Amino acid sequence: MWKIWAVLAIAAIAGVIEMPSLVRRSAKEAAVYGIMLSIGAVLSAAAIQMADLPSPLNVLAYVFKPVNVWLGKVFG
């Protein structure tokens, strides 16, 4: 459990250090940075717990399957 707290603390420290300069430059960049930092922290915590996460390739297969079917009909 302490490993998860360590990951969250490091993410919080990184956010505290980087966010003020990002907000001054661009609020959009700060928002994207915050979202990416949060996603990274959550996925790191899940990896520490050895959670069974689905592969990102499943999402790509789901998205591109209709394109594959369409191309098969057009060129097949």
PDB file of N, CA, C and O in Angstrom:
ATOM      1  N   MET A   1       0.813  -1.193   0.000  1.00  0.00           N
ATOM      2  CA  MET A   1       0.000   0.000   0.000  1.00  0.00           C
ATOM      3  C   MET A   1       0.858   1.259   0.000  1.00  0.00           C
ATOM      4  O   MET A   1       0.471   2.287  -0.556  1.00  0.00           O
ATOM      5  N   TRP A   2       2.022   1.169   0.626  1.00  0.00           N
ATOM      6  CA  TRP A   2       2.878   2.353   0.680  1.00  0.00           C
ATOM      7  C   TRP A   2       3.405   2.716  -0.696  1.00  0.00           C
ATOM      8  O   TRP A   2       3.719   3.880  -0.945  1.00  0.00           O
ATOM      9  N   LYS A   3       3.511   1.740  -1.600  1.00  0.00           N
ATOM     10  CA  LYS A   3       3.993   2.024  -2.950  1.00  0.00           C
ATOM     11  C   LYS A   3       2.992   2.891  -3.711  1.00  0.00           C
ATOM     12  O   LYS A   3       3.370   3.787  -4.466  1.00  0.00           O
ATOM     13  N   ILE A   4       1.713   2.605  -3.497  1.00  0.00           N
ATOM     14  CA  ILE A   4       0.676   3.400  -4.154  1.00  0.00           C
ATOM     15  C   ILE A   4       0.719   4.831  -3.643  1.00  0.00           C
ATOM     16  O   ILE A   4       0.614   5.779  -4.422  1.00  0.00           O
ATOM     17  N   TRP A   5       0.871   4.986  -2.337  1.00  0.00           N
ATOM     18  CA  TRP A   5       0.971   6.333  -1.766  1.00  0.00           C
ATOM     19  C   TRP A   5       2.199   7.055  -2.291  1.00  0.00           C
ATOM     20  O   TRP A   5       2.163   8.266  -2.506  1.00  0.00           O
ATOM     21  N   ALA A   6       3.288   6.323  -2.498  1.00  0.00           N
ATOM     22  CA  ALA A   6       4.507   6.935  -3.036  1.00  0.00           C
ATOM     23  C   ALA A   6       4.279   7.437  -4.461  1.00  0.00           C
ATOM     24  O   ALA A   6       4.713   8.534  -4.812  1.00  0.00           O
ATOM     25  N   VAL A   7       3.599   6.635  -5.280  1.00  0.00           N
ATOM     26  CA  VAL A   7       3.303   7.052  -6.653  1.00  0.00           C
ATOM     27  C   VAL A   7       2.419   8.289  -6.651  1.00  0.00           C
ATOM     28  O   VAL A   7       2.667   9.235  -7.398  1.00  0.00           O
ATOM     29  N   LEU A   8       1.394   8.285  -5.819  1.00  0.00           N
ATOM     30  CA  LEU A   8       0.499   9.438  -5.754  1.00  0.00           C
ATOM     31  C   LEU A   8       1.215  10.678  -5.238  1.00  0.00           C
ATOM     32  O   LEU A   8       0.955  11.785  -5.709  1.00  0.00           O
ATOM     33  N   ALA A   9       2.114  10.503  -4.275  1.00  0.00           N
ATOM     34  CA  ALA A   9       2.869  11.642  -3.747  1.00  0.00           C
ATOM     35  C   ALA A   9       3.802  12.214  -4.808  1.00  0.00           C
ATOM     36  O   ALA A   9       3.915  13.432  -4.941  1.00  0.00           O
ATOM     37  N   ILE A  10       4.467  11.351  -5.559  1.00  0.00           N
ATOM     38  CA  ILE A  10       5.361  11.825  -6.620  1.00  0.00           C
ATOM     39  C   ILE A  10       4.571  12.547  -7.705  1.00  0.00           C
ATOM     40  O   ILE A  10       5.019  13.571  -8.220  1.00  0.00           O
ATOM     41  N   ALA A  11       3.402  12.020  -8.055  1.00  0.00           N
ATOM     42  CA  ALA A  11       2.558  12.683  -9.048  1.00  0.00           C
ATOM     43  C   ALA A  11       2.092  14.042  -8.535  1.00  0.00           C
ATOM     44  O   ALA A  11       2.060  15.015  -9.288  1.00  0.00           O
ATOM     45  N   ALA A  12       1.732  14.108  -7.263  1.00  0.00           N
ATOM     46  CA  ALA A  12       1.299  15.382  -6.690  1.00  0.00           C
ATOM     47  C   ALA A  12       2.442  16.394  -6.670  1.00  0.00           C
ATOM     48  O   ALA A  12       2.237  17.569  -6.974  1.00  0.00           O
ATOM     49  N   ILE A  13       3.628  15.946  -6.319  1.00  0.00           N
ATOM     50  CA  ILE A  13       4.785  16.845  -6.310  1.00  0.00           C
ATOM     51  C   ILE A  13       5.081  17.349  -7.721  1.00  0.00           C
ATOM     52  O   ILE A  13       5.361  18.532  -7.915  1.00  0.00           O
ATOM     53  N   ALA A  14       5.017  16.453  -8.701  1.00  0.00           N
ATOM     54  CA  ALA A  14       5.245  16.860 -10.091  1.00  0.00           C
ATOM     55  C   ALA A  14       4.194  17.877 -10.532  1.00  0.00           C
ATOM     56  O   ALA A  14       4.513  18.843 -11.226  1.00  0.00           O
ATOM     57  N   GLY A  15       2.952  17.660 -10.132  1.00  0.00           N
ATOM     58  CA  GLY A  15       1.895  18.602 -10.476  1.00  0.00           C
ATOM     59  C   GLY A  15       2.094  19.956  -9.830  1.00  0.00           C
ATOM     60  O   GLY A  15       1.891  20.988 -10.470  1.00  0.00           O
ATOM     61  N   VAL A  16       2.490  19.962  -8.567  1.00  0.00           N
ATOM     62  CA  VAL A  16       2.708  21.229  -7.855  1.00  0.00           C
ATOM     63  C   VAL A  16       3.873  21.999  -8.468  1.00  0.00           C
ATOM     64  O   VAL A  16       3.836  23.227  -8.540  1.00  0.00           O
ATOM     65  N   ILE A  17       4.891  21.293  -8.903  1.00  0.00           N
ATOM     66  CA  ILE A  17       6.059  21.962  -9.485  1.00  0.00           C
ATOM     67  C   ILE A  17       5.753  22.505 -10.883  1.00  0.00           C
ATOM     68  O   ILE A  17       6.146  23.627 -11.204  1.00  0.00           O
ATOM     69  N   GLU A  18       5.069  21.738 -11.704  1.00  0.00           N
ATOM     70  CA  GLU A  18       4.883  22.098 -13.110  1.00  0.00           C
ATOM     71  C   GLU A  18       3.655  22.963 -13.391  1.00  0.00           C
ATOM     72  O   GLU A  18       3.681  23.775 -14.315  1.00  0.00           O
ATOM     73  N   MET A  19       2.599  22.809 -12.629  1.00  0.00           N
ATOM     74  CA  MET A  19       1.337  23.467 -12.965  1.00  0.00           C
ATOM     75  C   MET A  19       1.392  24.994 -12.987  1.00  0.00           C
ATOM     76  O   MET A  19       0.826  25.586 -13.906  1.00  0.00           O
ATOM     77  N   PRO A  20       2.031  25.663 -12.041  1.00  0.00           N
ATOM     78  CA  PRO A  20       2.007  27.137 -12.099  1.00  0.00           C
ATOM     79  C   PRO A  20       2.566  27.707 -13.406  1.00  0.00           C
ATOM     80  O   PRO A  20       1.988  28.635 -13.972  1.00  0.00           O
ATOM     81  N   SER A  21       3.670  27.166 -13.881  1.00  0.00           N
ATOM     82  CA  SER A  21       4.229  27.688 -15.136  1.00  0.00           C
ATOM     83  C   SER A  21       3.346  27.322 -16.326  1.00  0.00           C
ATOM     84  O   SER A  21       3.233  28.098 -17.275  1.00  0.00           O
ATOM     85  N   LEU A  22       2.725  26.154 -16.282  1.00  0.00           N
ATOM     86  CA  LEU A  22       1.837  25.757 -17.378  1.00  0.00           C
ATOM     87  C   LEU A  22       0.583  26.616 -17.420  1.00  0.00           C
ATOM     88  O   LEU A  22       0.110  26.969 -18.501  1.00  0.00           O
ATOM     89  N   VAL A  23       0.043  26.954 -16.263  1.00  0.00           N
ATOM     90  CA  VAL A  23      -1.166  27.780 -16.221  1.00  0.00           C
ATOM     91  C   VAL A  23      -0.861  29.174 -16.754  1.00  0.00           C
ATOM     92  O   VAL A  23      -1.688  29.771 -17.443  1.00  0.00           O
ATOM     93  N   ARG A  24       0.330  29.700 -16.436  1.00  0.00           N
ATOM     94  CA  ARG A  24       0.702  31.025 -16.949  1.00  0.00           C
ATOM     95  C   ARG A  24       0.838  31.011 -18.469  1.00  0.00           C
ATOM     96  O   ARG A  24       0.434  31.964 -19.135  1.00  0.00           O
ATOM     97  N   ARG A  25       1.403  29.944 -19.017  1.00  0.00           N
ATOM     98  CA  ARG A  25       1.586  29.869 -20.470  1.00  0.00           C
ATOM     99  C   ARG A  25       0.278  29.573 -21.188  1.00  0.00           C
ATOM    100  O   ARG A  25      -0.118  30.303 -22.097  1.00  0.00           O
ATOM    101  N   SER A  26      -0.385  28.507 -20.781  1.00  0.00           N
ATOM    102  CA  SER A  26      -1.596  28.095 -21.487  1.00  0.00           C
ATOM    103  C   SER A  26      -2.438  27.202 -20.582  1.00  0.00           C
ATOM    104  O   SER A  26      -1.959  26.206 -20.039  1.00  0.00           O
ATOM    105  N   ALA A  27      -3.682  27.576 -20.436  1.00  0.00           N
ATOM    106  CA  ALA A  27      -4.584  26.782 -19.603  1.00  0.00           C
ATOM    107  C   ALA A  27      -4.867  25.428 -20.249  1.00  0.00           C
ATOM    108  O   ALA A  27      -5.063  24.432 -19.553  1.00  0.00           O
ATOM    109  N   LYS A  28      -4.887  25.394 -21.579  1.00  0.00           N
ATOM    110  CA  LYS A  28      -5.127  24.125 -22.275  1.00  0.00           C
ATOM    111  C   LYS A  28      -3.999  23.134 -22.011  1.00  0.00           C
ATOM    112  O   LYS A  28      -4.242  21.955 -21.757  1.00  0.00           O
ATOM    113  N   GLU A  29      -2.763  23.625 -22.073  1.00  0.00           N
ATOM    114  CA  GLU A  29      -1.629  22.749 -21.793  1.00  0.00           C
ATOM    115  C   GLU A  29      -1.673  22.246 -20.357  1.00  0.00           C
ATOM    116  O   GLU A  29      -1.354  21.088 -20.087  1.00  0.00           O
ATOM    117  N   ALA A  30      -2.067  23.116 -19.443  1.00  0.00           N
ATOM    118  CA  ALA A  30      -2.164  22.715 -18.037  1.00  0.00           C
ATOM    119  C   ALA A  30      -3.235  21.646 -17.856  1.00  0.00           C
ATOM    120  O   ALA A  30      -3.048  20.699 -17.092  1.00  0.00           O
ATOM    121  N   ALA A  31      -4.360  21.796 -18.560  1.00  0.00           N
ATOM    122  CA  ALA A  31      -5.433  20.810 -18.454  1.00  0.00           C
ATOM    123  C   ALA A  31      -4.986  19.455 -19.005  1.00  0.00           C
ATOM    124  O   ALA A  31      -5.228  18.418 -18.389  1.00  0.00           O
ATOM    125  N   VAL A  32      -4.339  19.472 -20.155  1.00  0.00           N
ATOM    126  CA  VAL A  32      -3.855  18.223 -20.751  1.00  0.00           C
ATOM    127  C   VAL A  32      -2.814  17.577 -19.849  1.00  0.00           C
ATOM    128  O   VAL A  32      -2.829  16.362 -19.652  1.00  0.00           O
ATOM    129  N   TYR A  33      -1.910  18.383 -19.301  1.00  0.00           N
ATOM    130  CA  TYR A  33      -0.887  17.856 -18.396  1.00  0.00           C
ATOM    131  C   TYR A  33      -1.531  17.223 -17.166  1.00  0.00           C
ATOM    132  O   TYR A  33      -1.129  16.141 -16.739  1.00  0.00           O
ATOM    133  N   GLY A  34      -2.525  17.893 -16.600  1.00  0.00           N
ATOM    134  CA  GLY A  34      -3.205  17.352 -15.424  1.00  0.00           C
ATOM    135  C   GLY A  34      -3.919  16.045 -15.714  1.00  0.00           C
ATOM    136  O   GLY A  34      -3.875  15.113 -14.911  1.00  0.00           O
ATOM    137  N   ILE A  35      -4.575  15.980 -16.859  1.00  0.00           N
ATOM    138  CA  ILE A  35      -5.281  14.752 -17.237  1.00  0.00           C
ATOM    139  C   ILE A  35      -4.296  13.610 -17.461  1.00  0.00           C
ATOM    140  O   ILE A  35      -4.502  12.498 -16.975  1.00  0.00           O
ATOM    141  N   MET A  36      -3.224  13.893 -18.201  1.00  0.00           N
ATOM    142  CA  MET A  36      -2.230  12.848 -18.473  1.00  0.00           C
ATOM    143  C   MET A  36      -1.530  12.404 -17.195  1.00  0.00           C
ATOM    144  O   MET A  36      -1.258  11.216 -17.022  1.00  0.00           O
ATOM    145  N   LEU A  37      -1.239  13.335 -16.305  1.00  0.00           N
ATOM    146  CA  LEU A  37      -0.602  12.989 -15.035  1.00  0.00           C
ATOM    147  C   LEU A  37      -1.531  12.120 -14.192  1.00  0.00           C
ATOM    148  O   LEU A  37      -1.086  11.160 -13.563  1.00  0.00           O
ATOM    149  N   SER A  38      -2.814  12.452 -14.178  1.00  0.00           N
ATOM    150  CA  SER A  38      -3.783  11.658 -13.418  1.00  0.00           C
ATOM    151  C   SER A  38      -3.916  10.249 -13.990  1.00  0.00           C
ATOM    152  O   SER A  38      -3.927   9.270 -13.243  1.00  0.00           O
ATOM    153  N   ILE A  39      -4.016  10.151 -15.302  1.00  0.00           N
ATOM    154  CA  ILE A  39      -4.122   8.834 -15.932  1.00  0.00           C
ATOM    155  C   ILE A  39      -2.880   8.003 -15.645  1.00  0.00           C
ATOM    156  O   ILE A  39      -2.977   6.816 -15.334  1.00  0.00           O
ATOM    157  N   GLY A  40      -1.722   8.628 -15.749  1.00  0.00           N
ATOM    158  CA  GLY A  40      -0.479   7.917 -15.472  1.00  0.00           C
ATOM    159  C   GLY A  40      -0.391   7.441 -14.039  1.00  0.00           C
ATOM    160  O   GLY A  40       0.067   6.328 -13.780  1.00  0.00           O
ATOM    161  N   ALA A  41      -0.829   8.277 -13.097  1.00  0.00           N
ATOM    162  CA  ALA A  41      -0.787   7.889 -11.685  1.00  0.00           C
ATOM    163  C   ALA A  41      -1.744   6.730 -11.410  1.00  0.00           C
ATOM    164  O   ALA A  41      -1.403   5.800 -10.679  1.00  0.00           O
ATOM    165  N   VAL A  42      -2.933   6.785 -11.990  1.00  0.00           N
ATOM    166  CA  VAL A  42      -3.912   5.713 -11.780  1.00  0.00           C
ATOM    167  C   VAL A  42      -3.419   4.404 -12.394  1.00  0.00           C
ATOM    168  O   VAL A  42      -3.526   3.347 -11.772  1.00  0.00           O
ATOM    169  N   LEU A  43      -2.882   4.471 -13.604  1.00  0.00           N
ATOM    170  CA  LEU A  43      -2.379   3.248 -14.235  1.00  0.00           C
ATOM    171  C   LEU A  43      -1.162   2.693 -13.500  1.00  0.00           C
ATOM    172  O   LEU A  43      -0.984   1.478 -13.425  1.00  0.00           O
ATOM    173  N   SER A  44      -0.335   3.567 -12.966  1.00  0.00           N
ATOM    174  CA  SER A  44       0.808   3.096 -12.172  1.00  0.00           C
ATOM    175  C   SER A  44       0.337   2.409 -10.898  1.00  0.00           C
ATOM    176  O   SER A  44       0.879   1.375 -10.508  1.00  0.00           O
ATOM    177  N   ALA A  45      -0.671   2.982 -10.251  1.00  0.00           N
ATOM    178  CA  ALA A  45      -1.215   2.356  -9.046  1.00  0.00           C
ATOM    179  C   ALA A  45      -1.834   1.004  -9.377  1.00  0.00           C
ATOM    180  O   ALA A  45      -1.695   0.054  -8.607  1.00  0.00           O
ATOM    181  N   ALA A  46      -2.517   0.910 -10.515  1.00  0.00           N
ATOM    182  CA  ALA A  46      -3.102  -0.370 -10.923  1.00  0.00           C
ATOM    183  C   ALA A  46      -2.015  -1.392 -11.235  1.00  0.00           C
ATOM    184  O   ALA A  46      -2.167  -2.575 -10.928  1.00  0.00           O
ATOM    185  N   ALA A  47      -0.928  -0.945 -11.841  1.00  0.00           N
ATOM    186  CA  ALA A  47       0.172  -1.861 -12.144  1.00  0.00           C
ATOM    187  C   ALA A  47       0.838  -2.352 -10.863  1.00  0.00           C
ATOM    188  O   ALA A  47       1.266  -3.504 -10.789  1.00  0.00           O
ATOM    189  N   ILE A  48       0.929  -1.495  -9.865  1.00  0.00           N
ATOM    190  CA  ILE A  48       1.515  -1.901  -8.588  1.00  0.00           C
ATOM    191  C   ILE A  48       0.655  -2.969  -7.924  1.00  0.00           C
ATOM    192  O   ILE A  48       1.178  -3.902  -7.316  1.00  0.00           O
ATOM    193  N   GLN A  49      -0.661  -2.832  -8.040  1.00  0.00           N
ATOM    194  CA  GLN A  49      -1.567  -3.811  -7.442  1.00  0.00           C
ATOM    195  C   GLN A  49      -1.704  -5.062  -8.294  1.00  0.00           C
ATOM    196  O   GLN A  49      -2.415  -5.994  -7.917  1.00  0.00           O
ATOM    197  N   MET A  50      -1.035  -5.091  -9.430  1.00  0.00           N
ATOM    198  CA  MET A  50      -1.113  -6.216 -10.367  1.00  0.00           C
ATOM    199  C   MET A  50      -2.554  -6.455 -10.820  1.00  0.00           C
ATOM    200  O   MET A  50      -2.988  -7.599 -10.955  1.00  0.00           O
ATOM    201  N   ALA A  51      -3.284  -5.376 -11.053  1.00  0.00           N
ATOM    202  CA  ALA A  51      -4.659  -5.473 -11.521  1.00  0.00           C
ATOM    203  C   ALA A  51      -4.669  -5.998 -12.952  1.00  0.00           C
ATOM    204  O   ALA A  51      -3.763  -5.710 -13.733  1.00  0.00           O
ATOM    205  N   ASP A  52      -5.687  -6.759 -13.285  1.00  0.00           N
ATOM    206  CA  ASP A  52      -5.823  -7.321 -14.618  1.00  0.00           C
ATOM    207  C   ASP A  52      -6.480  -6.278 -15.513  1.00  0.00           C
ATOM    208  O   ASP A  52      -7.701  -6.118 -15.500  1.00  0.00           O
ATOM    209  N   LEU A  53      -5.666  -5.571 -16.290  1.00  0.00           N
ATOM    210  CA  LEU A  53      -6.164  -4.526 -17.173  1.00  0.00           C
ATOM    211  C   LEU A  53      -6.247  -5.056 -18.598  1.00  0.00           C
ATOM    212  O   LEU A  53      -5.374  -5.810 -19.029  1.00  0.00           O
ATOM    213  N   PRO A  54      -7.294  -4.667 -19.337  1.00  0.00           N
ATOM    214  CA  PRO A  54      -7.381  -5.102 -20.727  1.00  0.00           C
ATOM    215  C   PRO A  54      -6.314  -4.414 -21.576  1.00  0.00           C
ATOM    216  O   PRO A  54      -5.829  -3.333 -21.240  1.00  0.00           O
ATOM    217  N   SER A  55      -5.969  -5.049 -22.658  1.00  0.00           N
ATOM    218  CA  SER A  55      -4.953  -4.510 -23.555  1.00  0.00           C
ATOM    219  C   SER A  55      -5.518  -3.325 -24.338  1.00  0.00           C
ATOM    220  O   SER A  55      -6.680  -3.360 -24.744  1.00  0.00           O
ATOM    221  N   PRO A  56      -4.727  -2.285 -24.555  1.00  0.00           N
ATOM    222  CA  PRO A  56      -5.184  -1.171 -25.393  1.00  0.00           C
ATOM    223  C   PRO A  56      -5.423  -1.597 -26.840  1.00  0.00           C
ATOM    224  O   PRO A  56      -6.137  -0.915 -27.575  1.00  0.00           O
ATOM    225  N   LEU A  57      -4.838  -2.705 -27.249  1.00  0.00           N
ATOM    226  CA  LEU A  57      -5.055  -3.183 -28.615  1.00  0.00           C
ATOM    227  C   LEU A  57      -6.500  -3.613 -28.839  1.00  0.00           C
ATOM    228  O   LEU A  57      -6.978  -3.594 -29.973  1.00  0.00           O
ATOM    229  N   ASN A  58      -7.201  -3.998 -27.778  1.00  0.00           N
ATOM    230  CA  ASN A  58      -8.619  -4.346 -27.910  1.00  0.00           C
ATOM    231  C   ASN A  58      -9.425  -3.138 -28.357  1.00  0.00           C
ATOM    232  O   ASN A  58     -10.356  -3.275 -29.150  1.00  0.00           O
ATOM    233  N   VAL A  59      -9.081  -1.956 -27.859  1.00  0.00           N
ATOM    234  CA  VAL A  59      -9.775  -0.730 -28.259  1.00  0.00           C
ATOM    235  C   VAL A  59      -9.510  -0.448 -29.736  1.00  0.00           C
ATOM    236  O   VAL A  59     -10.427  -0.101 -30.479  1.00  0.00           O
ATOM    237  N   LEU A  60      -8.263  -0.597 -30.155  1.00  0.00           N
ATOM    238  CA  LEU A  60      -7.935  -0.374 -31.566  1.00  0.00           C
ATOM    239  C   LEU A  60      -8.661  -1.366 -32.468  1.00  0.00           C
ATOM    240  O   LEU A  60      -9.152  -0.989 -33.532  1.00  0.00           O
ATOM    241  N   ALA A  61      -8.734  -2.609 -32.060  1.00  0.00           N
ATOM    242  CA  ALA A  61      -9.445  -3.613 -32.849  1.00  0.00           C
ATOM    243  C   ALA A  61     -10.926  -3.265 -32.947  1.00  0.00           C
ATOM    244  O   ALA A  61     -11.530  -3.431 -34.007  1.00  0.00           O
ATOM    245  N   TYR A  62     -11.514  -2.785 -31.859  1.00  0.00           N
ATOM    246  CA  TYR A  62     -12.925  -2.400 -31.854  1.00  0.00           C
ATOM    247  C   TYR A  62     -13.169  -1.210 -32.783  1.00  0.00           C
ATOM    248  O   TYR A  62     -14.174  -1.168 -33.492  1.00  0.00           O
ATOM    249  N   VAL A  63     -12.255  -0.254 -32.778  1.00  0.00           N
ATOM    250  CA  VAL A  63     -12.424   0.946 -33.591  1.00  0.00           C
ATOM    251  C   VAL A  63     -12.234   0.641 -35.075  1.00  0.00           C
ATOM    252  O   VAL A  63     -13.000   1.123 -35.909  1.00  0.00           O
ATOM    253  N   PHE A  64     -11.225  -0.152 -35.408  1.00  0.00           N
ATOM    254  CA  PHE A  64     -10.887  -0.361 -36.807  1.00  0.00           C
ATOM    255  C   PHE A  64     -11.557  -1.569 -37.449  1.00  0.00           C
ATOM    256  O   PHE A  64     -11.370  -1.793 -38.645  1.00  0.00           O
ATOM    257  N   LYS A  65     -12.323  -2.350 -36.711  1.00  0.00           N
ATOM    258  CA  LYS A  65     -12.998  -3.501 -37.307  1.00  0.00           C
ATOM    259  C   LYS A  65     -14.005  -3.078 -38.380  1.00  0.00           C
ATOM    260  O   LYS A  65     -14.030  -3.698 -39.444  1.00  0.00           O
ATOM    261  N   PRO A  66     -14.841  -2.047 -38.153  1.00  0.00           N
ATOM    262  CA  PRO A  66     -15.750  -1.630 -39.232  1.00  0.00           C
ATOM    263  C   PRO A  66     -15.005  -1.156 -40.483  1.00  0.00           C
ATOM    264  O   PRO A  66     -15.466  -1.383 -41.602  1.00  0.00           O
ATOM    265  N   VAL A  67     -13.864  -0.505 -40.299  1.00  0.00           N
ATOM    266  CA  VAL A  67     -13.070  -0.068 -41.448  1.00  0.00           C
ATOM    267  C   VAL A  67     -12.557  -1.282 -42.207  1.00  0.00           C
ATOM    268  O   VAL A  67     -12.561  -1.297 -43.438  1.00  0.00           O
ATOM    269  N   ASN A  68     -12.119  -2.290 -41.484  1.00  0.00           N
ATOM    270  CA  ASN A  68     -11.623  -3.511 -42.108  1.00  0.00           C
ATOM    271  C   ASN A  68     -12.740  -4.209 -42.889  1.00  0.00           C
ATOM    272  O   ASN A  68     -12.518  -4.684 -44.002  1.00  0.00           O
ATOM    273  N   VAL A  69     -13.920  -4.270 -42.314  1.00  0.00           N
ATOM    274  CA  VAL A  69     -15.056  -4.902 -42.997  1.00  0.00           C
ATOM    275  C   VAL A  69     -15.408  -4.123 -44.257  1.00  0.00           C
ATOM    276  O   VAL A  69     -15.661  -4.710 -45.308  1.00  0.00           O
ATOM    277  N   TRP A  70     -15.423  -2.791 -44.145  1.00  0.00           N
ATOM    278  CA  TRP A  70     -15.750  -1.954 -45.294  1.00  0.00           C
ATOM    279  C   TRP A  70     -14.719  -2.122 -46.408  1.00  0.00           C
ATOM    280  O   TRP A  70     -15.080  -2.266 -47.576  1.00  0.00           O
ATOM    281  N   LEU A  71     -13.441  -2.103 -46.047  1.00  0.00           N
ATOM    282  CA  LEU A  71     -12.392  -2.291 -47.056  1.00  0.00           C
ATOM    283  C   LEU A  71     -12.471  -3.679 -47.685  1.00  0.00           C
ATOM    284  O   LEU A  71     -12.184  -3.837 -48.872  1.00  0.00           O
ATOM    285  N   GLY A  72     -12.857  -4.681 -46.904  1.00  0.00           N
ATOM    286  CA  GLY A  72     -13.034  -6.022 -47.451  1.00  0.00           C
ATOM    287  C   GLY A  72     -14.150  -6.074 -48.480  1.00  0.00           C
ATOM    288  O   GLY A  72     -14.047  -6.782 -49.481  1.00  0.00           O
ATOM    289  N   LYS A  73     -15.225  -5.316 -48.230  1.00  0.00           N
ATOM    290  CA  LYS A  73     -16.331  -5.280 -49.185  1.00  0.00           C
ATOM    291  C   LYS A  73     -15.959  -4.499 -50.441  1.00  0.00           C
ATOM    292  O   LYS A  73     -16.338  -4.880 -51.549  1.00  0.00           O
ATOM    293  N   VAL A  74     -15.218  -3.407 -50.269  1.00  0.00           N
ATOM    294  CA  VAL A  74     -14.861  -2.570 -51.412  1.00  0.00           C
ATOM    295  C   VAL A  74     -13.851  -3.270 -52.312  1.00  0.00           C
ATOM    296  O   VAL A  74     -14.014  -3.291 -53.532  1.00  0.00           O
ATOM    297  N   PHE A  75     -12.806  -3.843 -51.715  1.00  0.00           N
ATOM    298  CA  PHE A  75     -11.726  -4.420 -52.505  1.00  0.00           C
ATOM    299  C   PHE A  75     -11.771  -5.944 -52.589  1.00  0.00           C
ATOM    300  O   PHE A  75     -10.942  -6.549 -53.269  1.00  0.00           O
ATOM    301  N   GLY A  76     -12.728  -6.567 -51.907  1.00  0.00           N
ATOM    302  CA  GLY A  76     -12.760  -8.027 -51.864  1.00  0.00           C
ATOM    303  C   GLY A  76     -13.566  -8.644 -52.898  1.00  0.00           C
ATOM    304  O   GLY A  76     -13.663  -9.870 -52.955  1.00  0.00           O
TER     305      GLY A  76
END
